[in-house]
């Protein structure tokens, strides 16, 4: 790397000192500003989004041969504060020095980030609020173990900027199927040897077909293989109108990931998300109370993409030797994840229902 390139990289990762005292800067989710940890001087963030633009997907896949992932390996890291040397993963962005406690940025990880993020949503939920959101969430649910409701502490709640691909596409779909309309009709039935007229539900089927044009805007796909797509979908939506130009200073004091899911692999996931949504839309177009024999043929055009960094509080808790992962949307505070189930409570409910049914039967029998 020549001197000019090194300068550019340094400006991107920005281990910048405070202009007032030379102390270290960090982004505060509480204040929504960049703050000096030493003197308290603040810097407003730039809310511009003029560089958050879409890029042609097919062109990128054809031209960017360097999307081929490199092997992760260990490297010797030199602490920027105390000069200590220790081993880290080459893809690890944020490095905490165990000798002096300083926060450092691994330049090599950013050099290996093949596509630079175009935008970022800064954290809005500070750690104290994230802790409280978790405590409220963990107590919800009647079938949860009582001990779980007393769980108050989280060993490691991490505020992480996670990379996401977003994909746009214009779609054209031809569909066909049958719309079913449920109707109540009178029908003579034989009951205990006698004919009676009863109301029964029947479905009337009507063939339908048509064409649907639909534009997908910013389909989100998590670009980290260490985080489940379904978990991220469970804490959506993100207000993408608040995406601003990528500024590495917003990651000072926070953890961040370099993407590990390649652009083409991300689009395969987005393609399935779009196909599922198109089927739902076509079924709605067919109409009726229900549908059957639905066939959808779709084509996608003008696919574009961009990469953005989104704020996520993520951690896990241990309950009866099992690990349960959860996540908090760092923009909205929405919480979701897995919780253990109390089978004792479920069995008690089943027994209670059986007891009620048995009581009703006995009452009817001895009337």
C-alpha positions as CSV (number, residue, x, y, z in Angstrom):
1,X,0.0,0.0,0.0
2,X,1.5,3.3,-1.0
3,X,1.4,6.5,1.2
4,X,-1.7,7.9,-0.5
5,X,-3.7,4.7,-0.2
6,X,-2.7,4.4,3.4
7,X,-3.9,7.9,4.1
8,X,-7.3,7.1,2.5
9,X,-7.6,3.9,4.6
10,X,-6.7,5.8,7.8
11,X,-9.3,8.4,7.0
12,X,-11.9,5.6,6.6
13,X,-11.2,3.8,9.9
14,X,-10.5,7.0,11.7
15,X,-8.6,6.4,15.0
16,X,-8.9,10.2,15.1
17,X,-8.0,12.3,18.2
18,X,-10.3,14.9,19.7
19,X,-9.6,18.3,18.2
20,X,-9.8,19.9,21.7
21,X,-7.6,17.6,23.9
22,X,-6.3,14.8,21.7
23,X,-8.4,12.2,23.5
24,X,-10.2,9.3,21.9
25,X,-13.5,9.8,20.2
26,X,-16.6,7.5,20.4
27,X,-20.1,7.7,19.0
28,X,-22.8,8.0,21.7
29,X,-26.1,6.4,20.9
30,X,-27.6,8.4,23.8
31,X,-26.5,11.8,22.6
32,X,-26.6,10.9,18.8
33,X,-23.2,12.6,18.6
34,X,-19.5,11.8,18.4
35,X,-18.1,12.5,21.9
36,X,-14.6,12.8,23.3
37,X,-14.3,10.3,26.2
38,X,-11.8,12.7,28.0
39,X,-13.1,16.3,27.7
40,X,-16.6,15.7,26.6
41,X,-16.4,17.8,23.4
42,X,-19.0,16.7,20.9
43,X,-19.2,16.6,17.1
44,X,-22.5,16.5,15.2
45,X,-22.9,13.7,12.7
46,X,-23.4,14.5,9.0
47,X,-27.0,13.4,8.1
48,X,-26.3,13.6,4.3
49,X,-27.2,10.6,2.2
50,X,-26.1,11.6,-1.3
51,X,-23.5,8.8,-1.5
52,X,-26.1,6.1,-0.6
53,X,-26.7,5.0,-4.2
54,X,-27.7,1.8,-6.0
55,X,-25.2,-0.2,-8.1
56,X,-26.0,-2.5,-11.0
57,X,-26.0,-6.0,-9.7
58,X,-25.0,-7.9,-12.9
59,X,-22.3,-5.4,-13.7
60,X,-20.8,-5.8,-10.3
61,X,-20.9,-9.7,-10.4
62,X,-19.2,-9.6,-13.8
63,X,-16.5,-7.1,-12.9
64,X,-15.7,-7.7,-9.3
65,X,-13.6,-10.9,-9.5
66,X,-12.1,-10.1,-6.1
67,X,-15.3,-11.2,-4.4
68,X,-13.7,-14.6,-4.0
69,X,-13.3,-14.9,-0.3
70,X,-9.8,-15.1,1.2
71,X,-8.8,-17.5,3.9
72,X,-9.1,-16.1,7.4
73,X,-5.8,-16.4,9.3
74,X,-4.0,-15.0,12.3
75,X,-1.8,-12.0,12.2
76,X,0.4,-10.1,14.7
77,X,-1.4,-6.9,15.7
78,X,0.6,-3.8,17.0
79,X,-1.4,-1.9,19.6
80,X,-1.6,1.8,18.5
81,X,-1.6,3.0,22.1
82,X,1.0,1.0,24.1
83,X,2.9,-0.9,21.3
84,X,2.1,-4.4,22.6
85,X,2.0,-7.2,20.0
86,X,-0.6,-10.0,20.1
87,X,-2.5,-12.3,17.7
88,X,-5.9,-11.5,16.2
89,X,-8.0,-12.8,13.3
90,X,-7.2,-10.9,10.1
91,X,-11.0,-10.2,9.6
92,X,-11.5,-8.8,13.2
93,X,-12.3,-5.1,12.8
94,X,-12.3,-3.8,16.4
95,X,-9.4,-4.9,18.6
96,X,-9.4,-4.4,22.4
97,X,-5.9,-4.4,23.8
98,X,-5.6,-6.7,26.9
99,X,-2.5,-4.8,28.1
100,X,-3.7,-1.2,28.1
101,X,-7.4,-1.6,27.6
102,X,-7.4,0.7,24.5
103,X,-9.7,0.3,21.5
104,X,-8.0,-0.2,18.2
105,X,-9.0,-0.7,14.5
106,X,-7.5,-3.5,12.5
107,X,-6.7,-1.8,9.1
108,X,-6.2,-5.1,7.4
109,X,-9.8,-6.1,8.0
110,X,-11.0,-3.0,6.2
111,X,-8.6,-3.6,3.3
112,X,-10.1,-7.0,3.0
113,X,-13.6,-5.7,3.0
114,X,-14.1,-6.0,-0.7
115,X,-17.1,-3.8,-1.1
116,X,-17.2,-0.7,1.1
117,X,-20.5,0.1,2.8
118,X,-22.4,2.9,1.1
119,X,-24.6,3.8,4.1
120,X,-25.1,3.4,7.8
121,X,-27.8,3.8,10.4
122,X,-26.3,5.0,13.6
123,X,-27.2,3.4,16.9
124,X,-30.2,5.1,18.7
125,X,-30.6,2.6,21.5
126,X,-27.9,3.0,24.2
127,X,-26.8,-0.1,26.3
128,X,-28.8,0.9,29.4
129,X,-32.0,1.0,27.3
130,X,-31.1,-2.3,25.6
131,X,-30.7,-4.0,29.0
132,X,-34.1,-2.8,30.1
133,X,-35.7,-3.9,26.8
134,X,-34.3,-7.4,27.3
135,X,-35.5,-7.7,30.9
136,X,-39.1,-6.8,29.8
137,X,-39.0,-9.2,26.8
138,X,-37.7,-12.1,28.8
139,X,-40.6,-11.9,31.3
140,X,-43.3,-12.1,28.6
141,X,-45.1,-15.4,27.9
142,X,-47.2,-17.6,30.1
143,X,-45.4,-20.9,29.1
144,X,-42.0,-19.6,30.1
145,X,-40.2,-21.0,33.2
146,X,-40.6,-18.9,36.4
147,X,-36.8,-18.9,36.8
148,X,-36.5,-17.4,33.4
149,X,-38.5,-14.3,34.5
150,X,-36.0,-13.7,37.3
151,X,-33.1,-13.6,34.8
152,X,-31.8,-10.0,35.1
153,X,-28.3,-10.0,33.9
154,X,-26.8,-10.6,30.4
155,X,-23.2,-11.7,30.4
156,X,-22.2,-10.0,27.1
157,X,-24.6,-7.6,25.3
158,X,-22.8,-6.5,22.2
159,X,-23.6,-3.4,20.2
160,X,-22.5,-4.4,16.7
161,X,-22.8,-2.8,13.3
162,X,-23.7,-5.7,11.0
163,X,-23.4,-5.5,7.2
164,X,-26.5,-6.0,5.1
165,X,-27.0,-6.3,1.4
166,X,-30.1,-4.5,0.0
167,X,-31.5,-5.5,-3.4
168,X,-33.9,-3.8,-5.7
169,X,-35.7,-5.4,-8.7
170,X,-38.5,-4.8,-11.1
171,X,-40.6,-7.9,-11.5
172,X,-43.2,-9.0,-14.0
173,X,-45.4,-12.0,-13.1
174,X,-48.0,-14.1,-14.9
175,X,-50.3,-16.0,-12.6
176,X,-53.2,-18.5,-12.7
177,X,-55.2,-20.3,-10.1
178,X,-58.7,-20.8,-8.7
179,X,-60.4,-18.5,-6.1
180,X,-62.5,-20.3,-3.6
181,X,-65.6,-18.6,-2.1
182,X,-67.0,-20.3,1.0
183,X,-70.9,-20.2,1.1
184,X,-73.5,-21.5,3.5
185,X,-76.1,-23.7,1.7
186,X,-79.0,-25.7,3.0
187,X,-78.7,-29.5,2.6
188,X,-80.9,-32.4,3.6
189,X,-79.0,-34.9,5.8
190,X,-80.0,-38.1,7.5
191,X,-79.8,-37.9,11.3
192,X,-80.9,-40.9,13.5
193,X,-83.0,-42.2,10.6
194,X,-84.7,-38.9,9.9
195,X,-84.1,-36.3,7.2
196,X,-83.2,-32.9,8.5
197,X,-82.2,-29.6,6.8
198,X,-78.9,-28.3,8.0
199,X,-76.6,-25.4,7.0
200,X,-73.3,-26.6,5.6
201,X,-70.3,-24.8,4.2
202,X,-69.3,-25.4,0.6
203,X,-66.6,-23.8,-1.5
204,X,-67.4,-22.4,-5.0
205,X,-64.3,-22.3,-7.2
206,X,-63.7,-19.7,-9.9
207,X,-60.7,-19.8,-12.4
208,X,-58.6,-16.6,-12.4
209,X,-55.4,-15.5,-14.2
210,X,-53.7,-12.2,-14.8
211,X,-50.4,-10.2,-14.8
212,X,-48.7,-8.4,-11.9
213,X,-46.0,-5.7,-12.1
214,X,-44.2,-5.1,-8.8
215,X,-41.1,-3.2,-7.7
216,X,-39.0,-4.5,-4.8
217,X,-37.2,-1.7,-3.0
218,X,-34.4,-2.6,-0.5
219,X,-34.9,-6.2,0.2
220,X,-32.6,-6.8,3.3
221,X,-30.2,-9.7,3.5
222,X,-27.8,-10.0,6.4
223,X,-24.3,-10.3,5.0
224,X,-22.9,-12.0,8.1
225,X,-22.8,-15.8,8.2
226,X,-22.6,-15.7,12.0
227,X,-26.1,-14.2,12.3
228,X,-29.3,-16.0,11.2
229,X,-31.5,-14.3,8.5
230,X,-34.7,-15.3,10.4
231,X,-33.5,-13.6,13.6
232,X,-32.7,-10.4,11.7
233,X,-36.1,-10.5,10.0
234,X,-37.8,-10.9,13.4
235,X,-36.5,-7.5,14.5
236,X,-37.3,-5.7,11.3
237,X,-38.3,-3.2,10.0
238,X,-35.5,-0.7,9.9
239,X,-36.4,2.7,8.8
240,X,-34.1,2.9,5.8
241,X,-35.0,6.6,5.2
242,X,-32.6,7.2,8.0
243,X,-29.6,5.6,6.2
244,X,-26.9,8.2,5.9
245,X,-23.5,8.3,4.1
246,X,-21.1,5.7,5.5
247,X,-18.9,7.3,8.1
248,X,-16.4,5.1,10.0
249,X,-16.4,7.5,12.9
250,X,-19.8,6.3,13.9
251,X,-18.2,2.9,14.6
252,X,-15.7,4.3,17.1
253,X,-16.4,2.6,20.5
254,X,-18.6,-0.1,18.9
255,X,-18.0,-3.5,17.3
256,X,-18.3,-4.0,13.6
257,X,-18.3,-7.0,11.2
258,X,-16.7,-7.3,7.8
259,X,-19.2,-9.0,5.5
260,X,-18.8,-12.8,5.0
261,X,-21.7,-13.5,2.8
262,X,-20.8,-12.7,-0.8
263,X,-22.9,-10.5,-3.1
264,X,-24.1,-13.3,-5.3
265,X,-25.0,-15.6,-2.4
266,X,-26.9,-12.7,-0.8
267,X,-28.9,-12.2,-4.0
268,X,-30.0,-15.9,-4.0
269,X,-31.5,-15.3,-0.6
270,X,-33.2,-12.1,-1.8
271,X,-34.5,-13.9,-4.8
272,X,-36.3,-16.5,-2.6
273,X,-37.7,-13.7,-0.4
274,X,-39.0,-11.9,-3.5
275,X,-40.5,-15.1,-5.0
276,X,-42.3,-15.8,-1.7
277,X,-43.7,-12.3,-1.6
278,X,-44.8,-12.4,-5.3
279,X,-46.7,-15.6,-4.7
280,X,-48.5,-14.0,-1.8
281,X,-49.4,-10.9,-3.9
282,X,-50.6,-13.1,-6.8
283,X,-52.8,-15.1,-4.4
284,X,-54.3,-11.8,-3.2
285,X,-54.9,-10.8,-6.9
286,X,-56.7,-14.1,-7.5
287,X,-58.9,-13.3,-4.5
288,X,-61.6,-15.3,-2.8
289,X,-61.6,-16.8,0.7
290,X,-58.9,-19.3,-0.3
291,X,-57.0,-20.3,-3.4
292,X,-55.8,-23.5,-5.0
293,X,-53.7,-24.6,-8.0
294,X,-51.8,-21.3,-7.9
295,X,-49.0,-21.1,-10.6
296,X,-46.7,-18.0,-10.8
297,X,-44.1,-17.4,-13.4
298,X,-41.9,-14.3,-12.6
299,X,-39.1,-12.5,-14.3
300,X,-36.9,-9.9,-12.6
301,X,-35.2,-6.9,-14.3
302,X,-32.9,-4.0,-13.4
303,X,-31.5,-5.6,-10.3
304,X,-29.4,-3.2,-8.1
305,X,-27.7,-3.5,-4.8
306,X,-25.9,-1.6,-2.1
307,X,-24.3,-2.4,1.3
308,X,-25.3,-0.7,4.5
309,X,-24.3,-1.1,8.1
310,X,-27.2,-1.6,10.6
311,X,-27.1,-1.3,14.4
312,X,-27.8,-4.5,16.3
313,X,-27.6,-5.4,20.0
314,X,-27.0,-9.1,20.1
315,X,-26.2,-11.6,22.7
316,X,-27.2,-15.0,24.2
317,X,-28.2,-16.3,27.6
318,X,-27.8,-19.7,29.1
319,X,-30.7,-21.6,30.6
320,X,-30.4,-25.3,31.8
321,X,-27.2,-25.8,29.8
322,X,-28.8,-24.6,26.5
323,X,-27.8,-21.4,24.7
324,X,-30.6,-19.0,23.5
325,X,-29.7,-16.2,21.1
326,X,-31.6,-12.9,20.9
327,X,-31.2,-9.6,19.1
328,X,-32.4,-6.0,19.6
329,X,-32.9,-3.5,16.8
330,X,-30.5,-0.8,17.6
331,X,-32.6,1.8,15.8
332,X,-36.1,0.9,17.0
333,X,-35.6,-1.2,20.1
334,X,-37.6,-4.2,18.8
335,X,-36.5,-7.4,20.6
336,X,-36.8,-11.0,19.5
337,X,-35.1,-14.4,19.9
338,X,-35.6,-17.8,21.3
339,X,-37.0,-18.6,24.7
340,X,-37.2,-21.9,26.6
341,X,-40.6,-23.5,27.2
342,X,-41.9,-24.8,30.5
343,X,-43.3,-28.3,29.7
344,X,-44.7,-28.5,33.3
345,X,-47.0,-25.6,32.6
346,X,-48.1,-27.0,29.2
347,X,-48.9,-30.4,30.8
348,X,-50.8,-28.7,33.6
349,X,-52.9,-26.7,31.1
350,X,-53.7,-29.9,29.1
351,X,-54.7,-31.7,32.3
352,X,-56.9,-28.8,33.3
353,X,-58.6,-28.8,29.9
354,X,-59.2,-32.6,30.1
355,X,-60.6,-32.1,33.6
356,X,-63.1,-29.5,32.4
357,X,-64.2,-31.7,29.4
358,X,-64.6,-34.7,31.7
359,X,-66.7,-32.6,34.2
360,X,-69.0,-31.4,31.4
361,X,-69.5,-35.0,30.1
362,X,-70.4,-36.2,33.6
363,X,-72.8,-33.3,34.2
364,X,-74.6,-34.1,30.9
365,X,-74.7,-37.8,31.7
366,X,-76.3,-37.5,35.1
367,X,-78.8,-34.7,34.2
